[in-house]
Amino acid sequence: MKRITIIAALVIANTLMANTTSRASLNLLRRSPPKLRTAKFFSSSQFRPSAFPKSYPCPIWSSSFSFCLPPRSASTSLPFRLFSSSPPSMSSAVSAASSIVSDDTLSSNPLLQDFDFPPFDSVDATHVRPGVRALLQHLESELERLEKSVEPSWPKLVEPLEKIVDRLGVVWGMINHLKSVKDTPELRAAIEDVQPEKVKFQLRLGQSKPIYNAFKAIRESPEWPSLSEARQPQIKEAVLIGIALDDEKRAEFNKIEQELEKLSHKFSENVLDATKKFEKLITDKKEIEGLPPSALGLFAQAAVSRGHENATAENGPWIITLDAPSYLPVMQHAKNRALREELYRAYLSRASSGDLDNTAIIDQILKLRLEKAKLLGYNNYAEVSMAMKMATVEKAAELLEKLRSASWDPAVQDMEDLKSFAKSQGAEESGSLTHWDTTFWSERLRESIYDINEEELRPYFSLPKVMDGLFSLAKTLFGIDIEPADGVAPVWNSDVRFYRVKDSSGNPVAYFYFDPYSRPSEKRGGAWMDEVASRSRVMARKGTSVRLPVAHMVCNQTPPLGDKPSLMTFREVETVFHEFGHALQHMLTKQDEGLVAGIRNVEWDAVELPSQFMENWCYHRDTLMSIAKHYQTGETLPEEVYKKLLAARTFRAGSFSLRQLKLASVDLELHTKYIPGGAESIYDVDQRVSAKTLVIPPLPEDRFLCSFGHIFSGGYAAGYYSYKWAEVLSADAFSAFEDAGLDDIKAVKETGQRFRDTVLALGGGKAPLKVFVEFRGREPSPEPLLRHNGLLAASASA
């Protein structure tokens, strides 16, 4: 919508103390009311992630909407400083480089400048090494000064600490973001060179005894009860940054952290390189029979970019890649079964051989995570992960099993329906449908039952209309206006849009970037949201009360072709709504304490609530009709088509649910019971878990784990279950609008305002379960999710 890599600088900045138990040390800003610990599937052990959230990759939904890969590894992404409640003024940015270094070359380095918005357009690889090293040197001096003068008070401790974290965060966040959207070998190499130095400083900051002691003194002082709720966390007995370890173990801990960061980056790079490496040149149009014109246009465009200057959608040649906008249409529409098999096998084997093989990297990551857990006094890494989430290992497993049992029989029936349909169509493979068949025949069956062809719907979902409708919905629900502000902030690509968010009085409350299109040569796959700046009182300009939040949304949808705008699939529409939900929680926060504002400090298994909540509105009639306008004629989507879309929402719901449950279950298994170097390999674990969670067993040579970036280079290690956990929350939240009456605009606005004032406004300053209860009036129930998915009857009989 977490990063288990310990960004220690952020942890301690987001901590208010620790007690000296056997497991040791700092907690993140948090409170956890004991009375909320009794939810049926939700434990209110309110623990914080060890790093601020930074990107929210969409889940790997199923074989029919998959492969939204995490955009980056688990690293810090925090804002710079000059954002305020007054409109940004680019001309007012004054160089601050002289406060860091005096070298003339460094003084012109854009990473060391002061600015209103990050200079994404002027930073390149040559700036990284000198800029980061100069900044780290300066921040080291600032930290030493703070340690010598630190006092156990909020202004003398937390505020200067936030400034140090903020300064580092914006620089690293800027270059790491560019690595995700404008990757080059030179930029990779530069980041790899300075990354160990950055991690070393973060660990140095996170393990500072003077700062730790100051936090502890605040907790034990008489002033503690008078601190505001956002400043007063619940104490957690274990803080996962190694501060209470003795010197020898702390050195070992730090070495593990450095190595995990390095491995995470390498894993991600291998996946990207393996994805880019595959190209399938097609010269005979018969080989791609069944592919829609939009896909042929994309394939021809790829061919042109690779030197086939005369390639056209009609006559080719065509190049197919493993990027989702290219791969997915083949799996859905290509009649050529051999082509589908070739692409499926290529996709499932990415980064599993040769120089790009991630197998050894996975084993080493799992080995180091287990060692880290043992150092901190835990039995396994899942316990470390859950210590920072709403759930416990047991509660997560309980929910997964409940959903699995509700999904299994419907998924089995889904497969039988698919086989029967394929047989009725005379398909030779009907008796032995396998992985490269299910997506194709599912699409044909869906078209047959609901008379819906996703490609035929594309003309109704042009990007400009979708964004207009999304912004109109945000105005209705949350009372905000969103207007273009292109040119106000530098951007990294000419396709990137920039927007200003205003409240009902016309005052700016936030800004965001939107990078919508796929760029396979330089941009990672998937969709994500990240913060550029958080709302912060401490980082406000002089004369203003608060710095305004800034976000960016990144997608990888089909770009415009010729004179046509970007025409979206319905799945791509859902993805935009999903990422916008994340952005809303970041932008509409009312927390002025920067360390707990917006998406910061929200438990990882609750952070998907707003994003998945927003997806529900794609099926709301008035909302859908406002965005579904034919890009040429302006004709609204026919009513009967909307009804079919609504009915198709639960199509193969059991199968799609099992796909997510399989990923969540193998993740938990690898981080609880798997023994690195033992008799069972990671692939053995995958096969064993799949036997209970997939109707069609995976191929023996399945190597999907080698590209499962969510858990090996993203933030979902022992946390992929959180997609389902948050689905429960989001479905229940949307049911509040259903209860109020979706056709009652007054009730919808009132409920939307309550959602804004709780879920979106309170950020990490209050426990998510407590926030949910404040909005919903009760603890969450899985019933709305099962009802929305058409699985309620199966659950009742299970």
Buried (B, 14 or more C-beta within 10 A) or exposed (E): BBBBBBBBBBBBBBBBBBBEBEBBBBBBBBBBBEEBEEBEBBBBBBBBBBBBBBBBBBBBBBBBBBBBBBBBBBBBBBBBBBBBBBEBEBEEBEBBBEEBBEEEEBBEBBBBBBBBBBBBBEBBBEBBBBBBBBBBBBBBEBBEEBBEEBEBBBEBBBBBBBBBBBBBBBBBBBBBBBBBBBBBEEBBEBBBEBBEBBBBBBBBBBBBEBBBEBBBBBBEEEEBEEBEEBBBBBBBBBBBBBBBBEEEEBEBBBEBBBBBBBBBBBBBBBBBBBBBBBBBBBEEBEBBEBBBEBBBBBBBBBBBBBEBEEBBBEEBBBBBBBBBBBBBBBBBBBEBBEBBBBBBBBBBBBBBEEEBBBBEBBBBBBBBBBBBBEBBBBEBBBBBBBBBBBBBBEBBBBBBEBBBBBBBBBBBBBBEBBBEBBBEEEBEBBEEBBBBBBBBBBBBBBBEBBEBBBBEBBBBBBBEBBBBBBBBBBBBBBBBBBEEBEEBBBBBBEBBBBBBBBBEEEEBBBBBBBBBBBBBEBBBBBBBBBBBBBBBBBBBBEEEEBBBBBBBBBBBBBBBBEEBBBBBBBBBBBBBBBBBBBBBBBBBBBBBBBBBBBBBBBBBBBBBBBBBBBBBBBBBBBBBBBBBBBBEEEEBBEEEBBEBBBEBEBBBBBBBBBBBBBBBBBBBBBBBEBEBEEEEBBBEBBBEBBEEBBBBEBBEEBBBBBBBBBBBBBBBBBBBBBBBBBBBBBBBBBBBBBEBEBEEEEBBBEBBEBBBBBBBBBBBBBBBBBBBBBBBEEBBBBBBBBBBBBBBEBBEEE
